[in-house]
Amino acid sequence: ADYLDNGNNKMAIQQADKLLKKHKDLHCAKVLKAIGLQRTGKQDEAYALAQEVAALEPTDDNSLQALTILYREMHRPELVTKLYEAAVKKVPNSEEYHSHLFMAYARVGEYKKMQQAGMALYKIVPKNPYYFWSVMSLIMQSISAQDENLSKTMFLPLAERMVEKMVKEDKIEAEAEVELYYMILERLEKYKEALDVVRGKLGEKLTSELQSRENKCMAMYKKLCRWPECNALSRRLLLKNSDDWQFYITYFDSVFQLIDESWTPPPEEEHSLEGEVHYSIEQAVKFIEERITEESKNSRPLRGPYLAKLELIRRLRYRGCNDEYKLGDPEELMFQYFKKFGDKPCCFTDLKVFVDLLPSSQYTKFISQLLEVIPLSATAENEIALPADIKALQQHLCVVQLSRLLGIYHAMDKKEKLTVVQELMLRYRHGLEFGKSCLKTELQFSDYYCLLAVHLLLDLWLEGEETAVWQCLTLLEEGLSHSPSNAQFKLLLIRIYCRLGAFEPVAELYSSLDAKHIQHDTIGYLLTRYAESLGHYAAASQSCNFALRFFHSNQKDTSEYIIQAYKYGAFEKIPEFIAFRNRLNSSLHFAQVRTERMLLDLLLEANISTSLEESIKSMSLSPEEDDIPWKDLRDNRDLTVLFNWDPKDRDISEEHRKLSLEEETMWLRIRSLTLRLVSGLPTLSHTIQPKNSEKTAENGVSSKIDTIRSLLQQLEAAVDSGKKFLEQKIQYPVLGPPPTRMAGFFSNGSCQCQTSLFYLVSDIYELDTNGLEDSAEIQERIGNSFKSLVERLTDLFNKCKGDLIEVRDGTLKTHPDLLENLVFFVETISIALWVSSYCDSVLRPFKSNLQKKKKKKKESSVAMPPVFTHFLDYVTELQTLTSNVIDHIKGLEITLTALKLEELSLKDTLLLQEEKKFTKTVQGKVQSSYHHSVQEIGELLKKRLDTIKKLKI
């Protein structure tokens, strides 16, 4: 066992063998040997050995534990249940084995068996937790039941009765048990009963979370629309803590609900269960004013009351009745707020919510008013006034962010924008002085200046100013050198490098972000969208692996969380874990990565290192199966991960999200169908008896071609809807979701090529079933297909021609679209070759039959059917075309190497020496990345060329 712990698996196997020579029935040694075998990649031997031991139904703890570990490593948790089922039969009173059995069921989600196991445990050892495990398993049955009705009429009422039994017998001990009772009543929509539980004696047990009882009461009051109680409770909680924002929201909601219902308090009794109720605007205004007065006596200033006043103004305006209540002018209130909290980084995000209250004519005045109160000092007459300390810097930064949000910078012309960029960078470099003592992992105080300058330059770039984008990269690289942990710099660099078609620097930047766990799903798209499409195949494989590893381990990890939740009685978390697992399983990104990963593997290996058939078999792919949950796809991408200070009309909207998801789903459908069509090729090429229809039906091959034809129809439909979608010409914001590869796929002709290749498969199949004698028409059709395919592939190649990086008027311009076209070309030619090897497998037997006939008849003039010549010509042309592309790529490599970036005159950008250094780095990175892409594409094409040369009938 020690050897296994230290990872020395071979020694572990040897030691186990020694032990087994002496004691040949030592179960535990066999299992430990099996673990060693599993870890050295001998899965089948390990499994056989484990089953040998399992068949003996061991009951010793060591063997059971060791087998559990082994089955977990094999990803076969269902075998653990069988193991403990047997053990429990032999040792029926073991608490330990029963609880292991319960947890084994929890791993595979067998809720009904969990319920039974829980009760069996409770009978042996009457401990409360075991009883409630059983109750929770009923709730889980209700959650997983497809039939809503069944869960409301059977599972939940049964769970409720089980808990009520314990309540009547006064056996409720722990907080978790009360939580569980509340959870059942809430799911049964018995809100009144739930409220009584929380307010009653049982509710006293709810102590682990702050305000747990109050929050639960509030939730029930809302469900029951008991607004007086909502109001009184939130009022009472605000008196305790006037900084708790959620209760301001409930307070306002309830006041306005009561006004709309024209509620009045009952004459004699209490206002409500929770005490006094406010039911008019006057009371609300007075209450907020009192909170502000109270706050001013506080030693530590609180933001809540001031923001609540702005929130109230906003709500009153919305109802069209603000002026009567003399709450003050929002502009003045925001100004006062800035004076109080301007030196806190949160000041901007607080005010951002309320800028709609300002009339746009007042924007410039408002900004200058704020600037006047910041203590800035200039050393000489016409120099820029700079802050003397961090507080002043934060205040100034807040104003600059507000200027961007109010659209003041957007309205400037090019010259003004460049002046602002210079000023911001000056302020950025000056601010670095305050952060000299910062650790490497801390951000510099002035980082946002640099980020804002880059945003302004991005505006210029989108308006057609080519140099601006290089300046963006220069400033970001400079920023990153001073603040190496700034994720915003890295994310923005990633987006800009990808827009320019340079993937190489991105891989390193992304790995330095150190994305953890769920982030592989939320920001992984930044990597997987571009790696392959820019020709970095190795990096693409790696980035898919990162993501897939996370998604696959999610299955295993979630089971562990659920088990911990049972052990510690955190019942309300269990449904959350299950929902989390389901959300990840139906993640859009997961489906994309799975599909692209398999296509990529085929592209890199099929018919190169292994045959297409073997590759497909190893991925267990089949054309009939579709494992993508189309109806439930969840878009988990974080599209706001990049900070931005754009006004609402330029920012990413709900509409953009919806369209992006629609586009991603369409593209995924096209890719998934392509993959399934390719996986259908090997299923066709098993020899068929021509003209013998009964036999073909039996062989199941005719149904295979039907599958292919039906997939082809689906592909046509998907392509049509994709084209319709693109007619809308959607422009996402520059930092919004990146568009898919769909537009390029249609416009460069790859789509038409790939579709006609699959139609060709159908024709060749027909030729195969009809034989050569009376199939002149099919042969001609195939011949024409070959011709038009070569033309289309040549067109596609022509769209790849041109320089990838050119120097124009002293600036660099990159052409990422040419690179993307090249990548599509490689993919399309690969599909063409897979289809050709299918043609080859059909035509070879025909040819050898003809040659046999020729020998028999001893005639030299048996006419060769035209399809052979067609195919030979086609293969020769494919070979020539591929050689031409390889030559073109060599040319590109030479041009890229010859680009002398030093000679670029960066004349009109007012760059400091410092900046010039970074500009050189940036351009070097882009050049090297393109060089790398071209090399990888070239290598792959050479391998494909070798495959073509083997295709000679």
N, C-alpha and C positions, 0 to 999 in steps of 0.2 A: 504493500500500500504506500510506503514511503516513496518508492521509486515512481509510482504513478503521480503522487503529489508533486514531485520534482520534475515531472515531464519526461522522465527517462523510461519510455514505454517498453523498449526492447528488453532492458534489464528486468522489468516487471514480469514480462512474459517468461523469461528464463527462470526467474525465481519461482514463479507459479508452477512451471513444468517440474522443477526439482521437487517441490512439495507434493505434486500430484503423483510423482513416481513412488513416493513413500506411502501417501494416503490417497488411494485413487478416487475415493468418494468425497473428498473435501469440497463441499459445494462452493464455499466462499472463494477458495483458490481458483476454481474454474471461472467464477464470475469476474474476479480481478484480472484473470488472463484475458477474458473476453473484452474487458474495458481496454486493456493494452492493445488488443487486436483492432478494436474499433478506432482507437486513436492513431493507429499506424495505417489506417485506410483499408483494413481487411474486414469490411462490414459483414460480408456473408458468413465468414468463419465465426465472427463474433456472435452473430445472430444465432447460428446453429448451436454454438456452445451454451448460449444463454437459455435457449429453449430446452436444451437437455436438462438444465438445472430446474427451470420453471416447471417442467413436466412432473418433477418429483414433489412439487408443492412444498417448498421448504418453509419452516416456521422459525428458523433461527434469525435473530435480528440482523446479524452481519450480512447474511446472504440477501435478505430482503432489501436492506439499504443499498448494497452494492448493485443489485439488479435495478433498483429505482434509478440510480445514477446512470447506469448504462442505457436504460430505455429512454431517459431524458435526452442523453447525447444522441440517441438514434432518432429523436423526434417522434417517439412512439408512446406517448403518455397513456394510450388506451391499454397497453400491455400491463401497466402498473396496476390498473384496476383489477384485472384478472388475477394478478399475483396476490393482492390482499383479500380478494373475495375468497380465494382458496385458504389463505391463512386464517381468516376469521371463522371459516367453517371448522377448521381443526382446533382452533383455540377460541371458543365462542365468547369467553368472558374477558378477553384482553382489551382494556380501554385504549391502549396504544395502537393496536392493530386496527381497531374500529375507527379511530380518528385518522389514521393513515388512509384508510379506505375512503373516508369522507373527503379528505383532501385530494385523493386520486380522482374521485368523481368530479370535484370542483375544477380540476385541471382540464377535464374534457367537457365540462358543462353539462353533465347528466343530472339535471335538477331534481327529477323525480326520485332517482336513486339516492341523491344527497338527502332528500327529505326523509327517506326510510332509514338511511344510515344514521342520521342525526337522532331519530327517535330510538333506534336500537342502542345507541350510545347512552341516551338518557335513561333507558331502562336498566342498563348495567350500572351506570354511575349517575344518580340523579343530580347533575349540576345544571344550573340555569343556562349557561352558554350553550350547552348541547341542545337544549330544548329550543332555544332561539335560532340556532343554526337551521333547525328543521323549519321554523317559521319563515326564515329568510329564503329558504329554498322554495317555499310556496310562492313567495313574492316573485322570485326569479322565474318560476313557471308561468306566472301571470304576465311578466314582462315579455317572455319569449313566445308566449302563445300567439299564433297567427290570428286567432279569433278573439277580438276585443270582448265579445259577449261572454265567452267562456271565462275569461280572467275576472270579469266583474261579478259573475254569478257563482263561480265555483272556487277558484284559487284564493282570491282575496277574502271573501267571507269566511272561508275555512281558517285562513291565517288570523283573521280578526277574532274568531271564536277561540282559537288556541291561546291568544294573548289574554282575552277577557277571562278565561279560566284562571290564568296565573294572577290576574288583578284581583279576582274575587277571593282567591285563596291567600291574597296578600303576600305573594311570593316574588314580586318585582324587586330586584336588587339594584341593578345598574342603570346608569344613564342611557346606555346603548339600547336597553330594552324599551325605555320610554320613547326614544327616537324611532324605534322600529314600529311601535304602536301608532305614533303620529304619522309615519310614512304610509302605513296601511290605510288609515282613515283618510289621509289626503288623496291617495289613489282611488279610494272608493267614493271620493267627492263628498264625504261626510264632514264638511268643514265645521259645522256647529259642534259635533262631537270632538273633533280634533282640538278645537278652541277650549272646550271644557277640560280636556286632558292637560293642555299646557297651562291653563289658569288654575287647575286644581292641585291636589296634593302631589300627584305624580310629577307635575311640572317643576316642583322644587328640586328634582334631581338634575335638571338641565343646567349644569354649571360650567361645563368645560369651555364653552365659547362665550366670549363677551356678548352680552345682550341676546343670548340665544333665545330666551323665553320671549322677550319683546319682539324680536324679529319674526318668530314663528306666529305670535299673536297678530302682528301687523299683516303677515301674509294671509292669514285666515280672514281678518277683517276685510281685506281687499277683495278676496274671493266672494265674501258674503255681501259686498258693497255696503258695509257698515261704516259710512263716511264719518259720522260723529266720533266713533271710536278711533278711527284712523287719525282724525285731526287731533283729538285730545292726547292720544299716545305720542304722536310725533311732537306735539307742543311740549309735553312733559319731558321727552328725551332731549329736546333742544335746550330746555332750561338747564339740564344737566351738562350738556356739551354743545355749545353753540357753534361748533365747527364741523358737525357731522352732516355732510352735504345730502346724503340720501334722505334724511328726515325733513330737510327743507323742501325737497321735491314732493314728498308725501304730504307735507303740510299744505303746500300750495295747491296740489291736486285736489285734496279733500276740501279746502276752503271753497274752491271754485265749483266743485261738485255740489256742495251744500247750498251755494248761492243759486245755482241753476235749479235746484230742487225747491228753492225758497223754504229751506228748513228753519224751524224756530224751536228753541228748547222747550221741553215740557214745563208747565207752570210750577208744579209743586216739587217734582223730584230732582235728583241729580241730572246734569246734562246728559251723561253717558256713563257706561261702565268704567270708563277711564278718566272721568272727571270733566273739567270745564272744556267747552267747545268754542272755537272761533268760527263764526258763520257769516262775516261780512268783510268787505274789502278794508273798511276803516280799521277793524280789529287787526287784520293782517298787517296793514301799514304800521300801526302803532307797535305791534309785536316785533317787527323787524327793526324799527327805530330803537326800541328798548334794547334789543340784542346789541346794536351798535354802541349805544351808551354804556351798557354793561361791559362790552369788549374793551372800550377805551380805558377802563380801570385796570385791565389786565396787564401783567408785566410783560407777557409774551404776546405780540400782536397775532390775532387770528384772522384768516382770510374769509372764513365762512360768511359772517354777517354782511360784509361789504358786497360780496358776490351775490348774496341772497337778494340784496336790494336791487341790483341790476337785473336779476332773474325776474323779480316781481314787476319791474318796469316793463320787461320784455313781454311778460304774460298779459299785463294790462294793455299794452299797445296792441297785442294780437287781438284782444277783445274790443279794441277801439275805444278805450276809456282811460287814458293815462293822465291827462292834464289836471283833472279835478283833484288828484290826491297829493300834489306838491311833493313828489318824492325827489325832485331835483333833476338837473339836466344830465343825461348819461355821459356827455362829453366831460363835464366837470367832475362827475363821480369817478370816471375812469382815470382822469388826470390825478385826482386825490389818491386813487388806488395805486397809481404808478409811483407817486411820491412816497407812499408807505412801503410798497413791496417791489419796486423796480429793480432792486439789486438782487432779487431772487430769480433763479432761472425759470421758476414756474410762472413768473409774472406774464410772460408772453402767452403761454398756453391758457392761462386764466382769462386774459382779455380777448384772446382770439375768438372765444365763443360769443362775445358780445359786440364785436365790431359792426354787426349789422345795424346796431342802434344809432350809429353815426351817419349823418347825411353825407353823401360823397363830396359835396361842395366843401365840407369842413375838414377833409382828410389832411391837406397840406398844413392848414392852420393848427390842427391837433398835433401833428408831428413836431412842428416848430415849437409849440407850447411845451411839449415834453423835453425837447432838446435844451430849452432854456434853463431847466432846473438841474441839468447834469453838470457837476463840477469838472469842466475840462479846461486845460490850460495850454496856451500856445507859447513856444519859446520865442519865436520872432513874428514880425508883422504878418506875412502872408503864409505862414506855415499852418498845418492842420492842428487844431486843438486836440490834445490827447488826454486820456484819463490818468490820474495820479495813483489810483489804487484799484483793487479788484472790484470793489463796490461800484465805482463810477464806470468801470469797463462793462460790468453786467448791465447797468442801466442803459448805457449807450447801445449795447448789443440788442437789448430788448426793443429799443426804438428802431434800429435798423431792420430787425425782423418784422416789426409792425409796418414799416414803410414798404417792404416787399409784399406783405399780405394785403395791404390796401391798394396795391397795384401802382404805386408811385414810380417804382423802378421800371415797370413794364412800359410806362408811357414815354420813357426817354428815347432820344435818338441814339444812333451808334456812338457818336462822339461822347455824349454825356455818360452813356453806359461805361465806356472805357475809362473815363475819369473816375467814376464811382469804383470800378474794379481796382484801379490803382490806389484809391484812398483806402478801400477795405483791406487790401494787402498790406498797406503801410501800417494800418491799425493792427492787423494780424501779427505782423513781425514785432511791432512795439509791445503787444500784449504778451509775447513769449517771455518777456523779462519777468512777468509775475509768476511764471510757471517753472522757473529754473530748478526749483527743489522738487518738482513733481517726479513721481516714480515713472518708470517705463510704462506701467500698466494704467497710469492715470491720463486723463485727457487734458490738453492745454486749455486754459481759460478762454483763449481767443480763437479756438478752432472754428467756431461758427462764422467768423469773418471770412475765413478762407472758403468755407462751403458756400456762403452767399455770393462771393465773388465768382465762384465756379458756375453757380446757377445763372448769373447774369451773362457769363460767357456762353453758356449753353443756349440762352435766348438768341444771342448773336449768331451762333452756329446754325441754328434752325432757320434764321433769316438769311442764310446763305453765305455767312462769313467763314470761309474754310479754315483760316488760321486759328480761329477762336477755339476749335476743339483741341488743338495741340496745346494751347495755353491752359485749357482746363486740366489736361493730363499733367502738365508741368506743375501747376499749382497744387494739384492733389498729391503728386509724388513728394513735393516739398513739404506739404502739410503732414504727410505720413512719416516723413523722416523725423519730424519733431514730436509726433504723437503716434507712436507705432501701434497703439491699441485702438485707434479710432475706427470703429466699424463703419461709420458713415463714409469716411474717405475710401475705405476698401470697397464698399458696395457700389459707390459711384464710379470708382475706377473700373470695377468689373463691368458695369453697364456700358461705360464709354468704350473700353477696349473691345467689348463684343460688338458694339455698333460699328466699330472700325474694322472688324473682321480679324482681330488678333486674340487668339485664345490662350497662347502660351503664358502670358503674365497672370491670367485669370486663375489658373489652377493653384498657383502659389498663394495668391491673395485669398482665395476661398479657404484654402486649408489653414491659413493664418487666422481666419475668423473663428476657427475651432468650433464649427457648428455642432451642437449637441442634440442628440435624441430627436425630438419632434421637428427641430429646424431642418432636418434633412427633407421633411415634407413641405415646410412652409417657405424655405428659401432655396431648396435644392434646384428649383427650376432655372435659377440664374446660371447654373452650371450645365445641366443636362440639355437645355434648349440649344446651346451653342457648340458644345464640344465636338459632336460628330459633324454638324452642318458646316463647321469651319475646318474639317479635315484632320482633326486631332484624334485619330481613332483610339490610340492607346489611352489617352486621357479620358475619352468618352467611356471606354470600358470601365475605367477605374471609378468615374463619377457615378455610373449606373450601379456599380458594386456597392459604393458607399450607401446609396439610397436603399438598394434592395436588402442589404444586410440589416438596416434599421427596420424595414417593413417586416422582414421575416422574423426578426427577434421580437417584434412587438407581440406576436402571437404568444410566444413563450413567456415573455415578461409579464403580460397582462394577467396570465393565469397566476403568476407568483403574487402580483399585487392583490388579486382577489383573495388568495389564500391568507395573506397577511391581514386583510380586512376582516376575514372571519375570525382569525386568531385573536385580534384585538377588539372585536365587536364594533368596528367602524362600518356598520351596515349601510348607512346612507351613501357610502362611497362606492359600493359594489355596482349598482346600476350605472354609475358614472363611468367606472372602468370599462364596463361592457360596451357602453355607448362610444367610449373613446376607441376601443378596439374596432368596433364596426365602422366608425368614421374613418379610421386609417385603412381598413381593408377596402373601403369603397373610394379611396382617395384617387382623384384624377391623376395625380403625379405618379402614384404607384402603378396605375394601369399603363401610363405612358412609358415609364422606365422599363417595365416588364417587356412591353412590345418592342421598344427601340433596342433594348439589350439583345433580344433574340435576333432581330434583323441584323444588328451589328455583328453578332457572333457568326451568323451565316455569311455575311459579307467578308469577314476576315478568314473564315475557315472552310466553308462548304466548297467542296471540289478543289481545295488547295491542300489542306493537311488531312482532312477526312472527307469522305464522300458526302454529298448532300443528304443522302438517306440516313447515314450514321448520325450526322449533326442533328437532323430533325428528331431522330429516335432518342438521342441523348437529352434533348429538351422536352421529351414526351409531348411533342406538338401533334395535333391532328386537325385537319381542315374542318371536321364537323364541330369541334368544340370551341366555344367562345367563353372565356372565363372573366369577361369584363362586365361588371354590374351596371349596364348602361342606364338603367332607370334611377339608380341610387348614387351616381357619381357625385363625389363631393369635391368642390374646389377649395383645397386647404391652403392655397398659396397666400402668402402675406404680400399684398400688392402695395402696402403703404410702408414697407420696411425702410424705404429711402425717405429721409426727412425732406419736406419741401414746404415752402412758405408761399405757395401760389394762391391767388384769390380763387374763390369757389369755381368761377367759370373756366379756369384753366386747369383745375385740379382733376384728379381721377374721380369719375362719378359712378354711381350705381349702374348706370347704363353701360359704361365701359366694362365693368366687371361682368355684366350679363353677356355682353357681346364677346368678350374674351373667352368666357367659359364655352359659349356656343362654338366659337372658332376652334378652340382647343379640342372640343369633343368631335367636331367634324374631321379634323386632321387625324385624330386618334383612330376614328373609324376607318379612314382610308388606309392608315398604316397597318391596322390590325387585319383588315381584309387582305392587304398585300401579303402579309406574313402567312395568313391561312392559305392563300392561293399557292404560295411557294411551297408550303408544307404539304400540299396535295400532289405535287409533281411526282415524288417517288412512288406514291400509291398507284399511279397509272401504269408504270412501266413494267408490270408483270405480264409475261407473255400471255396472249389471249388467243384462243382458237378462232380464227376468222370465220365469219358467216355462221357462227353456231350460237344463236341467240340464247337458247335455254342455258347453255353452259355459262355464258357471260353473266347472266343474271345470278346464277348460283355463286359464281366466283366473287360476286359483290363488286366487281370492278365497274360494271355499268353504273351502279349507284354512285361510285366514286366520281365518275365524270359528271354525273348530275350535280353532285355537291359542288364541283368546280364551276359548272355553268351557273349554278344559283349564286355562288359567291361573286361571280363576275357581274351578274346583274346587280347585286347589292353594291358592288364597287362603282358601277356606272351611276347608280342612284346617288351614292355618297359624293361622287365627283360633281354631279349636277348641282346638288345642294351646296357644295363648297363654292362652285362658281357663282351661284346666285348670291351667296353670302358676300363674296368679294366685290360684287357689283356695287355694294353700298359704299365702297371706298372709305372704310373707317380709319380715322387717324387717332391712335391712342396718344395720350400725353407722353412726352419724351421719357418721363420716369415711370410711366404706367406699365401695364403688362406688355412684354415683348410680343410682337405678332408672331404667328406660327410660320412654318416653312411652306405653307400651302400656296401662297401667291407665286413663289418662285417655281414650285413644282408644276403649276399649270402653265406659267408664261414661258418657261424654257423648253417645254415640249416633253419633259420626262413622263408626264402623266399619260399622254397619248401613246408614247413608246411602250410603257409598261402594260397599258390596257391591251394594246394590239398583240403584245407577246402572249398574254393569257388567252386571247382569241385563237392565236396560232396553235396553242396547245390543244384546243378543242378540235381544230381541223386535223391535226396530226393524229389525234385519237381516232377520228372518223376514218382516216386513211388506213389506220391500223386494223380497224374492224372490217373495212370493205375489201382490203387487199389491193394489189397493184393493177389487176387486170382491167376492171371496168371503172376506174376512178380518175379518168383523165381530167374531169372537171375539178375534182378536189385538188389534184396535183397542180393544176394551173392556179387555183386559188392560193395554194401554199406558196407557189413560186412568186406570185404577185405580193403576197405578204412579206416574203423575204426581201423583195426589192424595196418595198415602201419602208420597211424597217431600217434598212441601211440608209435610205435617204433621211429618215427621221433622226437616226443616231448622228448622222453627219451634221444635220441642222443643230442638234443639241451641242455638238462639239464646237460649231461655229459661235455659239453663244458663250463659249468658255474662252474665246480668244481675246487678247488684249492684255495690257500690262496690269498687274495686280496693284502695284504702287507706282504712281507717276509723280514727277516733280513738275508742278505747274506754277509759274510766276514765283519761284522761290519757296513754295510751300508743297508739302506732301499731300497727295490725295490717294486714298485707298479705294479699292473696288471689291468690297466683300462679296457682292453679288456674283462676280466671276468665280470666286472661290466656291461659293455655295453651288453654282452650276456645275463646276468640276466634280464636286462630291456627288451630286445627283447623277452625273454622267457615269461615274464609277459604279454606282448602285444599279443603274439601268443596264449597263453592259454586263454586270454580274447576273442579273435576272435573265438577260438574253442568253448567257452561257448555260445557265441551269436549264432553260427551255431547250437550247440546242442539244444538251446532252440527253434530254428526253427524246428529241427527234432522232438523235444518233442511235439510241437504244431501240427505236422502232424500225429504223431503216437497215441496220446491220443484219438482222435475221433475214429480211427480204433479200438483201444482196447475196448472202451466202446460199439461199435457196436457188436464186437465179443462176449462180455459178455452178451449183450441182446439176441443174437442168442442162446447162451449156455442155458440161462434161458428158452427160448421158447422150445428148443428141449429136455430140461431136461436131456441132456447127459453130462457126466463129461469129455468126451474125445474129445472135439473140439480141434484139434491140433493148437497150437500157431505158427504163422508164425515165421521163424527164425530171422527176422529183429529185433523183440523185444529183444530176448536174446542178439543179437549183440550189440544193443544200450545199454542195461543194463550193459553188460560187459565193454563196452567202458566208460560209465560214472563212473563205479566203478574204472577202471584203472586210469582215469583222476584224481579221488579223491585221490587215493593212491599216484600218481605221485606228485600232488600238495602238499600233506602232506609231502612227502619226501623233496621237495624243501624248504618248510617252515622250516623243521628240519635243513636242510643244512644251511639255512640263520641264524637260531638261533646259530648254530655252528660258523658261521663266526662272529656273534656278540661277542660271548664269546672270540674267538681268538683275535679279534680286541681290546677288552677291556683289555685282558691279556698282550698285547704287552707292554713291559716296555721300553719305548724309552730312559729313562735316562741311561740305561745300554749300549747304543750304543757307541762303542769306536770310537771317531772321530780322530783316531790316525794319519793317514797320512796327514790330512789337517792341515796346520799350522794356527790354529785358535787362535785368541786372546780371552780373557775372554768375551769381548764385543760381539764378533761374536757368541760365544757358546750360549749366551742368545737367539740370534735371531734364531739360528739353532733349538733350542728346541721349540721355538714358531712355526716355520715353520712345523716341524714334527708333532707337536701337532695338528696343523690345518688340515694337511692331514689325520691324524688318525681320528680326530673327523668328518671330512667330509665323509670318507668312512663309519664310524659308522652310521652317519645320513642317507646316501644312503641306506644302508642295512636295517635300520629300516623302512624307507618309503616303500621300495620294499616289505618287510615282511608284513607290515600292509595291503598293497593292496592285496597281495596274500591271506591273511586270509579272507578278504572280498570276494574274488573270490571263496575260498573254501566253504564258506557258500552258495554261489549261486549254486555250484555243488551239494551240499547236497539236494537242492530242486528239482533237476532233476531226479525224480524217477517216471517212468510211473506207 
